[in-house]
Amino acid sequence: MDDALYFTESHLAVRDMVREFARDHVAPVAGRHDADSTFPWENVKRMADLGLLGIPWSEELGGAGFDTLAYMLAIHEMAKVCASHAITISAHTTLGTSPIVHFGTDAQRRRYVPLLATGTVLGGFGLTEPGAGSDAGGTQTVAVKRGDHFVLNGVKRFITHAGVGEVFIATAVTDPSRGTKGISAFILTKECCDLEAAARVGMGHAPELPAMAGFRAGRKEDKLGWRASDTRELIFEDVEVPAENLLGEEGQGFLNFMRTLDAGRIGIAALSLGIAEGAYEQALRYSTERKQFGQAIVNFQGVAFPLADMATEIEAGKHLTYHAAALAQAGKPFGKEAAMAKLFCSELAMRATIKAVQLHGGYGYTRDYPVERFMRDAKICEIGEGTSEIQRLVISRHLVRELAA
């Protein structure tokens, strides 16, 4: 892809900085954190110091002052080395911070965004529930208004940063009679689950944030992939949330979350693209070094042709992803393009990582090479932020509306 089509020199500087950081600090420890299922606190602190947890937000709000394209480049580049590190950036920024930036009051932005954008604390987004996955409108968590506060009860499932985070946006039903128009969003705060690690690295906890009684993280999920990313339940038991923590207007929570997911799909596309490209680069390098029948295996069409297919599809994925990002950055409609990018790149990540493992032969099935981890990390990209089936539904509905127009 011609970089000049989408990127300025500033964008490429961000890309190169993330590439160097991933090579020097992430690659050496990614396998260990995956095997042990441990959160990479030291690297997350380094990412905060580099401004990677607030890339698209203004300097006034504590961010790095870059834009959507720079943000997607960072996710893409990080995922070429470790998807868990990449999703930490993505979930924190798009899901944990952007709803406050886009839908919050000035007071809410001033209070929470600087803490998030600087990486002082981590954030998350509570939408999925045990009975509300693809059917996000099936929210069962409830919020009852009592004077100057709401009382929340319910459970959220598969929440990134549920344990390590301190600021969360969550949906709850405020008017059961109105369907999705009766779902509202709230800003909630709790303590990080690992205060010792937070104190050690100097980030992850803000004593000035009140820990809301009854709001806590549940058990940590033992996952197939993204094992260095923290995923748990969020539990609400008679949590008293001040009325000023209502995010946006009452009843607008579902609509605003759908808008957030549209943007999040570009991030998952970039992450998926990074996994695919990382696997491709590993396979290409291996195939030039591995010898069979007296020559490098890349000389055989059975190896060269899959590499050619991977390279071609990665180029297509880049255009889909950065086209959607450019539309979002320009303030133009991008819902269809985001769904297309997410669908294509997530399924590409699976195809590319399976091919990469195959091209490594028996070695690809061991933890001696990162393609085994890449393959496990790729699968969730077809599920999170809307399954492939949901993406096809979103795209087809856009097509019908466009025809009607």
KEKE-3310 file (N, C-alpha, C; in steps of 0.2 Angstrom, whole numbers, plus 5000, padded with zeros to 4 digits):
npx = (5004:5003:5009:5007:4994:4985:4992:5002:5018:5019:5010:5017:5028:5022:5019:5032:5037:5029:5032:5045:5045:5037:5045:5056:5052:5040:5039:5050:5043:5030:5026:5028:5019:5008:5008:5007:4996:4996:4994:5002:5009:5021:5024:5012:5013:5024:5018:5008:5017:5022:5012:5002:4990:4981:4980:4971:4966:4964:4977:4974:4965:4973:4978:4987:4986:4984:4977:4963:4968:4981:4980:4974:4984:4993:4987:4987:5000:5005:4998:5004:5014:5009:4993:4987:4993:4989:4975:4973:4977:4966:4954:4954:4955:4945:4933:4933:4936:4932:4917:4915:4922:4914:4900:4899:4897:4904:4910:4911:4920:4931:4934:4936:4943:4956:4963:4961:4967:4980:4984:4984:4974:4965:4952:4936:4922:4905:4894:4890:4881:4877:4865:4864:4872:4875:4863:4862:4852:4845:4848:4849:4853:4848:4844:4838:4830:4833:4830:4843:4852:4856:4852:4860:4859:4865:4874:4889:4897:4912:4921:4934:4947:4941:4945:4958:4955:4948:4939:4923:4911:4894:4879:4862:4845:4834:4820:4810:4799:4801:4809:4824:4825:4824:4836:4850:4866:4880:4893:4905:4915:4928:4940:4956:4960:4973:4982:4994:5003:5000:5005:5018:5022:5018:5006:4988:4980:4970:4968:4959:4948:4932:4928:4914:4903:4898:4901:4910:4924:4922:4927:4942:4943:4948:4956:4956:4964:4972:4977:4985:4978:4966:4951:4935:4920:4909:4901:4886:4879:4867:4873:4876:4874:4879:4867:4873:4882:4876:4878:4877:4860:4846:4840:4847:4857:4859:4859:4870:4880:4880:4885:4897:4902:4902:4914:4923:4924:4932:4944:4946:4947:4959:4967:4965:4971:4984:4987:4986:4996:5007:5008:5010:5022:5031:5029:5034:5048:5052:5050:5060:5071:5070:5075:5072:5073:5085:5084:5078:5061:5053:5054:5046:5030:5019:5022:5025:5014:5003:5009:5008:4995:4991:4998:4992:4978:4981:4985:4972:4965:4971:4967:4953:4952:4959:4952:4940:4943:4948:4936:4929:4937:4935:4923:4912:4899:4902:4898:4894:4907:4915:4910:4912:4926:4930:4924:4930:4944:4945:4941:4951:4962:4961:4962:4975:4983:4981:4986:5000:5004:5003:5013:5024:5025:5027:5034:5026:5016:5020:5026:5037:5038:5030:5018:5009:5003:4998:4988:4978:4975:4969:4955:4946:4943:4934:4923:4921:4916:4905:4899:4905:4893:4884:4891:4889:4875:4873:4880:4872:4860:4863:4865:4852:4846:4853:4849:4835:4836)
npy = (4994:5011:5022:5036:5038:5038:5042:5055:5062:5063:5053:5042:5043:5040:5026:5021:5023:5015:5002:5001:5000:4989:4979:4980:4979:4972:4960:4952:4947:4943:4930:4924:4931:4927:4913:4912:4919:4933:4950:4963:4973:4982:4985:4991:5002:5008:5010:5020:5030:5033:5039:5031:5027:5037:5042:5048:5059:5076:5087:5095:5088:5079:5070:5063:5071:5067:5058:5049:5040:5039:5032:5020:5015:5013:5002:4992:4990:4986:4974:4966:4960:4957:4953:4955:4966:4975:4975:4980:4994:4997:4993:5001:5014:5016:5010:5012:5026:5034:5035:5044:5056:5058:5059:5064:5076:5093:5093:5080:5076:5083:5078:5064:5060:5065:5057:5045:5046:5049:5037:5035:5028:5014:5010:5004:4995:4991:4981:4968:4954:4939:4935:4943:4945:4945:4950:4964:4973:4966:4969:4966:4971:4983:5000:5010:5025:5034:5048:5058:5049:5034:5016:5002:4986:4970:4960:4960:4953:4945:4957:4967:4973:4973:4969:4975:4989:5005:5015:5014:5012:5008:5000:5001:4996:5009:5012:5000:4999:5004:4997:4996:5010:5013:5011:5016:5024:5024:5031:5023:5019:5010:5001:4996:4979:4974:4982:4981:4979:4990:5000:4997:4999:5012:5016:5014:5016:5028:5037:5047:5044:5039:5023:5014:5007:4990:4988:4978:4967:4951:4933:4929:4926:4911:4911:4906:4914:4930:4931:4938:4949:4957:4950:4949:4946:4960:4965:4971:4976:4983:4996:5012:5026:5042:5054:5063:5055:5049:5046:5055:5058:5051:5036:5036:5027:5015:5018:5027:5018:5009:5017:5019:5006:5005:5013:5005:4994:4997:4998:4984:4979:4984:4978:4964:4964:4967:4955:4946:4951:4950:4936:4932:4939:4931:4919:4921:4924:4912:4903:4906:4903:4890:4874:4861:4846:4851:4864:4881:4882:4891:4891:4882:4880:4876:4882:4895:4900:4901:4911:4922:4923:4927:4939:4947:4948:4954:4967:4971:4971:4982:4993:4993:4995:5007:5016:5016:5021:5034:5039:5040:5049:5061:5064:5058:5047:5030:5017:5006:5004:5001:4989:4981:4981:4976:4963:4957:4958:4951:4938:4936:4936:4924:4915:4918:4915:4902:4897:4901:4893:4881:4882:4882:4869:4856:4863:4875:4871:4872:4881:4887:4895:4911:4910:4900:4906:4917:4912:4907:4919:4925:4921:4926:4938:4937:4936:4946:4963:4962:4948:4939:4936:4945:4956:4954:4955:4969:4975:4971:4977:4990:4990:4988:4999:5009:5005:5008:5022)
npz = (5000:4996:5007:5006:5002:5013:5025:5034:5037:5051:5055:5051:5059:5071:5069:5067:5079:5088:5082:5085:5099:5101:5096:5104:5117:5119:5111:5117:5129:5126:5124:5136:5145:5139:5141:5155:5157:5162:5166:5157:5166:5167:5154:5150:5158:5151:5139:5142:5146:5134:5128:5122:5126:5125:5112:5102:5108:5113:5118:5128:5136:5141:5132:5117:5106:5093:5079:5072:5062:5066:5078:5074:5067:5077:5084:5074:5072:5084:5086:5077:5084:5097:5101:5113:5120:5110:5111:5123:5122:5113:5118:5130:5125:5114:5119:5133:5135:5124:5124:5135:5130:5118:5122:5135:5148:5150:5162:5166:5156:5160:5172:5171:5158:5157:5167:5161:5148:5150:5155:5169:5175:5170:5158:5154:5146:5148:5141:5136:5142:5152:5146:5135:5121:5106:5105:5110:5114:5124:5137:5154:5166:5178:5182:5195:5198:5212:5221:5221:5215:5206:5207:5204:5198:5193:5180:5170:5156:5150:5150:5145:5155:5166:5179:5181:5178:5182:5179:5172:5158:5158:5153:5157:5161:5162:5160:5158:5149:5137:5128:5119:5119:5132:5138:5147:5150:5161:5171:5180:5195:5202:5212:5206:5204:5207:5217:5222:5211:5203:5211:5211:5197:5196:5190:5186:5197:5205:5219:5221:5215:5219:5226:5221:5232:5231:5218:5208:5202:5194:5193:5185:5167:5159:5145:5127:5118:5118:5130:5139:5141:5152:5157:5163:5174:5177:5191:5199:5213:5221:5218:5221:5211:5207:5201:5192:5186:5175:5158:5144:5138:5147:5142:5130:5130:5123:5110:5109:5113:5102:5092:5097:5096:5082:5079:5086:5079:5068:5075:5079:5067:5063:5073:5069:5057:5060:5067:5056:5047:5055:5057:5044:5041:5049:5044:5031:5033:5040:5029:5020:5027:5031:5026:5014:5004:4999:4997:5000:5007:5002:4989:4983:4975:4983:4995:4992:4985:4995:5003:4994:4992:5005:5007:4997:5002:5014:5009:5004:5015:5022:5015:5016:5030:5033:5025:5031:5043:5038:5034:5046:5053:5045:5049:5042:5037:5042:5045:5038:5031:5041:5047:5036:5035:5048:5047:5035:5039:5051:5048:5039:5047:5054:5043:5038:5049:5051:5039:5041:5052:5046:5036:5044:5048:5059:5068:5069:5077:5090:5105:5102:5092:5087:5079:5083:5094:5088:5080:5090:5096:5085:5084:5092:5086:5077:5084:5095:5098:5090:5081:5066:5059:5064:5058:5044:5044:5048:5037:5026:5029:5027:5014:5009:5013:5006:4993:4993:4995)
capx = (5000:5006:5008:5005:4987:4982:4996:5007:5024:5017:5007:5022:5032:5019:5020:5039:5038:5026:5035:5051:5043:5034:5051:5061:5049:5034:5041:5053:5039:5023:5025:5028:5013:5002:5008:5005:4990:4997:4993:5009:5009:5027:5023:5007:5016:5028:5013:5006:5022:5023:5006:4998:4983:4977:4983:4967:4962:4967:4982:4970:4962:4979:4980:4993:4984:4985:4970:4960:4973:4987:4977:4973:4991:4996:4984:4989:5008:5006:4995:5009:5019:5005:4987:4985:4995:4985:4968:4974:4976:4960:4948:4954:4953:4938:4927:4933:4937:4928:4910:4915:4924:4909:4894:4899:4897:4911:4912:4913:4926:4937:4935:4938:4947:4964:4965:4962:4971:4987:4985:4984:4970:4963:4945:4932:4915:4901:4888:4888:4879:4876:4860:4864:4878:4873:4856:4864:4846:4842:4851:4845:4855:4843:4845:4832:4831:4831:4832:4849:4856:4853:4854:4861:4860:4866:4881:4891:4901:4918:4923:4941:4950:4936:4949:4963:4952:4945:4933:4919:4905:4890:4872:4857:4838:4830:4813:4808:4793:4803:4814:4831:4825:4824:4843:4854:4873:4883:4900:4906:4922:4930:4947:4960:4961:4980:4985:5002:5006:4999:5009:5025:5024:5016:5000:4983:4976:4969:4965:4954:4941:4928:4926:4907:4901:4894:4903:4917:4925:4921:4932:4946:4942:4954:4954:4960:4969:4972:4978:4988:4973:4962:4944:4932:4914:4908:4895:4883:4875:4864:4878:4873:4878:4876:4864:4878:4886:4873:4882:4872:4853:4842:4837:4851:4863:4859:4861:4877:4884:4880:4889:4904:4904:4904:4921:4927:4925:4938:4950:4946:4949:4966:4970:4965:4975:4990:4989:4987:5002:5013:5009:5013:5030:5034:5029:5039:5055:5053:5051:5067:5077:5069:5077:5069:5075:5091:5083:5073:5055:5049:5055:5041:5024:5015:5023:5025:5007:4999:5012:5006:4988:4991:5001:4987:4973:4983:4984:4965:4963:4973:4963:4947:4953:4961:4947:4935:4946:4948:4929:4927:4941:4932:4916:4907:4896:4907:4896:4895:4914:4918:4908:4916:4933:4930:4922:4935:4950:4944:4941:4958:4967:4960:4965:4982:4987:4981:4992:5006:5005:5004:5019:5029:5025:5027:5036:5021:5011:5024:5026:5044:5036:5024:5012:5004:4999:4994:4982:4974:4973:4964:4948:4941:4942:4928:4917:4921:4913:4900:4902:4905:4886:4881:4893:4885:4868:4874:4882:4866:4855:4865:4864:4845:4844:4856:4845:4829:4837)
capy = (5000:5017:5026:5043:5038:5039:5045:5060:5060:5062:5046:5037:5043:5036:5019:5018:5023:5009:4997:5000:4998:4982:4975:4980:4978:4968:4954:4947:4945:4942:4923:4922:4933:4923:4906:4913:4923:4938:4957:4966:4980:4986:4987:4996:5009:5011:5013:5026:5036:5035:5042:5027:5026:5043:5044:5052:5064:5082:5088:5099:5082:5074:5065:5064:5076:5064:5057:5042:5036:5037:5028:5014:5013:5010:4996:4988:4989:4982:4968:4962:4957:4954:4955:4957:4973:4979:4976:4985:5000:4998:4993:5007:5020:5016:5008:5015:5033:5038:5037:5050:5061:5060:5059:5066:5083:5096:5091:5073:5075:5086:5074:5057:5059:5066:5051:5039:5048:5049:5031:5035:5023:5010:5010:4998:4996:4986:4980:4961:4951:4932:4934:4948:4945:4948:4954:4969:4976:4962:4971:4964:4976:4988:5006:5013:5031:5036:5054:5061:5044:5028:5010:4997:4979:4966:4957:4961:4947:4946:4964:4969:4977:4972:4968:4980:4995:5009:5019:5010:5014:5003:5001:4998:4998:5014:5012:4994:4999:5008:4993:4999:5017:5013:5009:5022:5023:5027:5031:5020:5018:5005:5000:4991:4972:4973:4988:4980:4980:4997:5004:4995:5002:5019:5018:5010:5018:5035:5037:5052:5041:5035:5016:5013:5001:4985:4987:4974:4962:4944:4929:4931:4921:4907:4911:4903:4919:4937:4929:4944:4954:4955:4949:4946:4949:4966:4964:4977:4974:4989:5001:5019:5030:5049:5056:5067:5050:5047:5048:5057:5058:5045:5032:5036:5023:5010:5021:5029:5012:5007:5022:5017:4999:5006:5015:5000:4989:4999:4996:4977:4977:4985:4973:4958:4965:4966:4948:4943:4953:4947:4929:4932:4940:4926:4913:4922:4923:4905:4899:4908:4900:4882:4870:4854:4844:4854:4871:4885:4880:4896:4890:4877:4883:4874:4887:4902:4903:4904:4918:4927:4925:4931:4946:4950:4949:4959:4973:4973:4973:4989:4998:4993:4997:5014:5019:5017:5026:5040:5042:5042:5055:5066:5065:5056:5040:5025:5011:5000:5002:4998:4982:4977:4980:4971:4956:4955:4957:4946:4932:4936:4934:4917:4912:4919:4912:4894:4896:4902:4887:4875:4883:4881:4862:4854:4869:4879:4868:4872:4888:4889:4900:4914:4909:4897:4911:4922:4908:4907:4926:4928:4918:4931:4944:4935:4936:4952:4969:4960:4942:4939:4935:4952:4961:4953:4958:4976:4977:4970:4982:4996:4989:4988:5006:5012:5004:5012:5029)
capz = (5000:4996:5013:5005:5001:5020:5030:5034:5041:5058:5056:5050:5065:5077:5067:5068:5087:5090:5079:5089:5106:5101:5094:5109:5124:5119:5108:5122:5135:5124:5125:5144:5148:5136:5144:5162:5158:5167:5163:5157:5169:5165:5147:5150:5160:5146:5134:5145:5146:5127:5125:5118:5129:5124:5105:5098:5112:5113:5124:5134:5140:5143:5126:5113:5101:5086:5076:5071:5058:5070:5083:5071:5065:5083:5086:5069:5073:5090:5085:5073:5089:5102:5101:5120:5121:5106:5113:5129:5119:5109:5123:5135:5121:5111:5124:5140:5135:5119:5126:5139:5126:5113:5125:5141:5149:5150:5169:5165:5152:5164:5178:5169:5153:5159:5170:5156:5142:5152:5158:5176:5176:5164:5158:5151:5143:5150:5137:5136:5148:5151:5141:5130:5118:5100:5106:5115:5117:5129:5143:5160:5172:5179:5186:5197:5201:5219:5223:5217:5212:5203:5210:5198:5199:5187:5179:5163:5155:5146:5150:5145:5160:5172:5185:5182:5177:5188:5176:5167:5156:5158:5151:5162:5159:5166:5158:5154:5145:5131:5124:5118:5121:5139:5141:5148:5151:5167:5172:5187:5197:5207:5213:5203:5208:5209:5219:5223:5204:5201:5215:5209:5191:5196:5186:5187:5203:5207:5225:5221:5212:5224:5224:5222:5235:5228:5211:5209:5196:5196:5192:5178:5162:5157:5138:5122:5116:5121:5137:5143:5142:5158:5155:5169:5174:5181:5196:5202:5219:5224:5217:5221:5206:5207:5195:5188:5182:5169:5152:5139:5141:5149:5137:5124:5131:5118:5103:5110:5113:5095:5089:5100:5093:5075:5079:5089:5073:5064:5079:5079:5060:5063:5077:5066:5051:5063:5068:5050:5045:5059:5055:5037:5041:5052:5039:5025:5036:5041:5023:5017:5031:5032:5019:5013:4998:4997:4995:5005:5005:4998:4981:4981:4975:4989:5000:4989:4983:5001:5005:4989:4994:5012:5005:4993:5006:5019:5006:5003:5022:5024:5011:5019:5037:5033:5021:5036:5048:5035:5034:5053:5055:5042:5051:5037:5039:5041:5048:5033:5029:5047:5047:5031:5037:5053:5044:5031:5042:5057:5045:5036:5053:5055:5037:5038:5055:5050:5034:5044:5056:5041:5033:5049:5049:5066:5073:5070:5083:5097:5107:5100:5086:5089:5075:5087:5098:5084:5078:5095:5097:5080:5084:5096:5082:5073:5089:5099:5094:5085:5077:5059:5057:5065:5053:5038:5045:5047:5030:5022:5030:5024:5006:5007:5014:5000:4987:4994:4994)
cpx = (5004:5004:5005:4997:4983:4986:5001:5013:5023:5014:5012:5027:5029:5020:5027:5040:5035:5029:5042:5050:5041:5040:5055:5058:5043:5036:5045:5049:5032:5022:5024:5021:5007:5002:5005:4999:4990:4997:5000:5010:5015:5026:5018:5009:5020:5023:5010:5011:5023:5017:5001:4991:4979:4979:4978:4964:4967:4972:4979:4967:4967:4981:4986:4992:4985:4977:4968:4965:4979:4985:4977:4980:4995:4994:4987:4996:5009:5004:5000:5014:5015:4998:4984:4987:4991:4978:4968:4973:4969:4954:4948:4952:4947:4932:4927:4933:4932:4921:4910:4917:4918:4902:4893:4898:4904:4914:4915:4920:4932:4939:4939:4943:4954:4967:4966:4967:4978:4989:4986:4980:4968:4955:4942:4925:4911:4894:4886:4886:4878:4870:4859:4871:4877:4867:4858:4858:4843:4845:4846:4847:4850:4846:4839:4834:4828:4834:4838:4854:4852:4855:4854:4862:4860:4873:4882:4897:4907:4920:4931:4942:4945:4940:4954:4961:4949:4939:4930:4913:4900:4883:4868:4850:4835:4823:4812:4803:4795:4808:4821:4831:4825:4831:4847:4861:4875:4890:4901:4913:4923:4938:4950:4961:4968:4983:4992:5005:5006:5004:5017:5027:5022:5010:4994:4978:4976:4965:4959:4948:4938:4926:4919:4906:4896:4896:4910:4917:4924:4928:4936:4945:4949:4953:4959:4966:4968:4973:4982:4984:4968:4955:4941:4924:4914:4901:4893:4878:4873:4870:4874:4877:4875:4873:4868:4882:4882:4876:4877:4865:4850:4839:4841:4857:4864:4862:4868:4882:4885:4885:4896:4906:4906:4912:4925:4928:4931:4944:4951:4949:4957:4970:4971:4970:4983:4992:4990:4994:5008:5014:5012:5020:5034:5035:5034:5046:5056:5054:5057:5072:5076:5071:5074:5071:5080:5090:5078:5066:5051:5050:5050:5034:5019:5016:5022:5018:5003:5002:5009:4999:4987:4993:4995:4981:4975:4982:4977:4963:4965:4969:4956:4947:4954:4956:4941:4937:4946:4941:4927:4931:4938:4925:4911:4905:4901:4904:4896:4902:4917:4916:4911:4923:4934:4929:4928:4942:4950:4945:4948:4963:4967:4964:4972:4986:4987:4986:4999:5008:5007:5011:5025:5030:5024:5029:5031:5016:5014:5024:5033:5043:5030:5017:5007:5000:4995:4987:4976:4971:4968:4957:4944:4939:4936:4921:4916:4919:4908:4903:4902:4897:4883:4884:4890:4878:4868:4875:4875:4861:4857:4864:4857:4843:4847:4852:4839:4830:4838)
cpy = (5006:5021:5033:5043:5040:5043:5051:5058:5059:5055:5041:5037:5039:5028:5017:5018:5016:5003:4995:4997:4991:4977:4974:4978:4973:4961:4949:4944:4943:4934:4921:4925:4929:4916:4907:4917:4929:4945:4960:4973:4984:4989:4992:5002:5012:5014:5019:5032:5038:5039:5038:5025:5032:5046:5049:5058:5070:5083:5091:5093:5077:5069:5067:5069:5073:5063:5050:5038:5034:5032:5021:5011:5010:5003:4991:4986:4985:4975:4963:4958:4954:4957:4958:4964:4977:4980:4980:4992:5002:4998:4999:5013:5021:5015:5011:5023:5037:5040:5044:5057:5063:5062:5062:5074:5086:5094:5084:5072:5078:5081:5067:5056:5060:5060:5045:5040:5047:5042:5030:5029:5020:5010:5004:5000:4990:4985:4973:4958:4943:4931:4939:4949:4949:4952:4959:4973:4972:4963:4969:4968:4981:4994:5009:5019:5032:5042:5057:5055:5038:5022:5005:4990:4975:4963:4958:4956:4949:4953:4965:4974:4977:4972:4974:4988:4998:5013:5015:5014:5008:5004:4998:5000:5003:5014:5005:4994:5002:5004:4996:5006:5018:5011:5015:5020:5027:5026:5028:5019:5013:5005:4995:4985:4971:4979:4987:4982:4987:5001:5003:4999:5010:5021:5013:5011:5025:5035:5042:5050:5037:5028:5015:5007:4996:4984:4984:4970:4955:4940:4931:4925:4918:4906:4907:4908:4925:4936:4934:4950:4952:4955:4946:4949:4956:4965:4970:4975:4980:4995:5008:5023:5037:5050:5059:5062:5047:5050:5049:5057:5051:5042:5032:5031:5018:5013:5024:5023:5009:5011:5020:5011:5000:5008:5009:4995:4991:4997:4988:4975:4978:4980:4966:4959:4964:4959:4945:4945:4950:4940:4928:4934:4935:4920:4915:4922:4916:4901:4901:4905:4892:4879:4863:4852:4848:4861:4874:4883:4885:4895:4885:4881:4882:4879:4894:4905:4905:4910:4923:4928:4929:4938:4950:4952:4954:4966:4976:4975:4980:4994:4998:4996:5005:5018:5021:5022:5033:5044:5044:5048:5061:5068:5063:5049:5035:5018:5005:4998:4999:4991:4978:4976:4975:4964:4953:4953:4952:4939:4931:4933:4927:4913:4912:4916:4904:4893:4896:4896:4882:4876:4882:4873:4861:4859:4874:4877:4869:4880:4890:4895:4904:4913:4905:4901:4916:4918:4908:4914:4929:4926:4923:4937:4943:4935:4943:4958:4967:4954:4943:4939:4942:4957:4960:4956:4966:4979:4976:4975:4989:4996:4990:4996:5010:5011:5008:5019:5031)
cpz = (5000:5002:5012:5004:5008:5025:5029:5037:5048:5060:5056:5056:5071:5075:5069:5076:5090:5088:5083:5096:5106:5100:5101:5116:5124:5116:5113:5127:5133:5126:5132:5147:5145:5140:5151:5163:5163:5163:5163:5159:5167:5158:5146:5152:5155:5140:5136:5144:5139:5124:5121:5120:5128:5117:5102:5102:5112:5119:5130:5138:5142:5138:5122:5108:5094:5084:5075:5067:5062:5075:5080:5069:5071:5085:5081:5070:5079:5089:5081:5078:5094:5102:5108:5122:5116:5108:5120:5127:5117:5114:5128:5131:5118:5115:5130:5140:5130:5121:5130:5135:5121:5116:5132:5142:5150:5157:5169:5162:5156:5170:5176:5164:5154:5162:5166:5151:5144:5155:5165:5178:5170:5164:5154:5149:5145:5146:5138:5142:5147:5146:5136:5127:5111:5100:5112:5118:5123:5136:5149:5166:5172:5183:5188:5200:5208:5221:5218:5215:5209:5207:5205:5201:5193:5186:5171:5162:5150:5145:5151:5150:5166:5179:5186:5181:5183:5185:5171:5165:5155:5156:5157:5160:5164:5165:5154:5149:5138:5127:5124:5120:5128:5143:5141:5150:5157:5167:5180:5188:5202:5208:5209:5207:5210:5211:5220:5216:5202:5205:5213:5202:5191:5191:5188:5193:5204:5213:5225:5218:5218:5222:5226:5226:5231:5220:5211:5202:5199:5194:5185:5174:5160:5149:5133:5120:5120:5129:5142:5144:5148:5156:5161:5169:5178:5185:5199:5207:5223:5224:5217:5216:5206:5200:5190:5184:5176:5163:5147:5142:5143:5143:5130:5125:5126:5112:5104:5110:5106:5091:5091:5096:5085:5075:5081:5084:5069:5068:5079:5072:5060:5067:5073:5060:5054:5064:5061:5047:5049:5058:5048:5037:5044:5047:5033:5027:5037:5034:5019:5021:5031:5025:5020:5006:4995:4995:5000:5002:5002:4991:4979:4981:4980:4995:4998:4987:4989:5003:5000:4991:5001:5010:5002:4998:5011:5015:5005:5010:5024:5021:5015:5026:5037:5029:5027:5041:5045:5035:5041:5055:5051:5044:5046:5039:5037:5044:5044:5032:5035:5048:5042:5032:5043:5051:5040:5035:5048:5053:5041:5041:5054:5049:5037:5043:5054:5045:5037:5048:5051:5038:5038:5050:5056:5071:5074:5076:5090:5098:5106:5095:5088:5085:5079:5091:5094:5081:5084:5096:5091:5081:5087:5091:5078:5078:5092:5094:5089:5081:5070:5056:5058:5060:5046:5038:5044:5040:5025:5023:5027:5017:5005:5008:5008:4994:4987:4993:4987)
residu = (MET:ASP:ASP:ALA:LEU:TYR:PHE:THR:GLU:SER:HIS:LEU:ALA:VAL:ARG:ASP:MET:VAL:ARG:GLU:PHE:ALA:ARG:ASP:HIS:VAL:ALA:PRO:VAL:ALA:GLY:ARG:HIS:ASP:ALA:ASP:SER:THR:PHE:PRO:TRP:GLU:ASN:VAL:LYS:ARG:MET:ALA:ASP:LEU:GLY:LEU:LEU:GLY:ILE:PRO:TRP:SER:GLU:GLU:LEU:GLY:GLY:ALA:GLY:PHE:ASP:THR:LEU:ALA:TYR:MET:LEU:ALA:ILE:HIS:GLU:MET:ALA:LYS:VAL:CYS:ALA:SER:HIS:ALA:ILE:THR:ILE:SER:ALA:HIS:THR:THR:LEU:GLY:THR:SER:PRO:ILE:VAL:HIS:PHE:GLY:THR:ASP:ALA:GLN:ARG:ARG:ARG:TYR:VAL:PRO:LEU:LEU:ALA:THR:GLY:THR:VAL:LEU:GLY:GLY:PHE:GLY:LEU:THR:GLU:PRO:GLY:ALA:GLY:SER:ASP:ALA:GLY:GLY:THR:GLN:THR:VAL:ALA:VAL:LYS:ARG:GLY:ASP:HIS:PHE:VAL:LEU:ASN:GLY:VAL:LYS:ARG:PHE:ILE:THR:HIS:ALA:GLY:VAL:GLY:GLU:VAL:PHE:ILE:ALA:THR:ALA:VAL:THR:ASP:PRO:SER:ARG:GLY:THR:LYS:GLY:ILE:SER:ALA:PHE:ILE:LEU:THR:LYS:GLU:CYS:CYS:ASP:LEU:GLU:ALA:ALA:ALA:ARG:VAL:GLY:MET:GLY:HIS:ALA:PRO:GLU:LEU:PRO:ALA:MET:ALA:GLY:PHE:ARG:ALA:GLY:ARG:LYS:GLU:ASP:LYS:LEU:GLY:TRP:ARG:ALA:SER:ASP:THR:ARG:GLU:LEU:ILE:PHE:GLU:ASP:VAL:GLU:VAL:PRO:ALA:GLU:ASN:LEU:LEU:GLY:GLU:GLU:GLY:GLN:GLY:PHE:LEU:ASN:PHE:MET:ARG:THR:LEU:ASP:ALA:GLY:ARG:ILE:GLY:ILE:ALA:ALA:LEU:SER:LEU:GLY:ILE:ALA:GLU:GLY:ALA:TYR:GLU:GLN:ALA:LEU:ARG:TYR:SER:THR:GLU:ARG:LYS:GLN:PHE:GLY:GLN:ALA:ILE:VAL:ASN:PHE:GLN:GLY:VAL:ALA:PHE:PRO:LEU:ALA:ASP:MET:ALA:THR:GLU:ILE:GLU:ALA:GLY:LYS:HIS:LEU:THR:TYR:HIS:ALA:ALA:ALA:LEU:ALA:GLN:ALA:GLY:LYS:PRO:PHE:GLY:LYS:GLU:ALA:ALA:MET:ALA:LYS:LEU:PHE:CYS:SER:GLU:LEU:ALA:MET:ARG:ALA:THR:ILE:LYS:ALA:VAL:GLN:LEU:HIS:GLY:GLY:TYR:GLY:TYR:THR:ARG:ASP:TYR:PRO:VAL:GLU:ARG:PHE:MET:ARG:ASP:ALA:LYS:ILE:CYS:GLU:ILE:GLY:GLU:GLY:THR:SER:GLU:ILE:GLN:ARG:LEU:VAL:ILE:SER:ARG:HIS:LEU:VAL:ARG:GLU:LEU:ALA:ALA)
# end
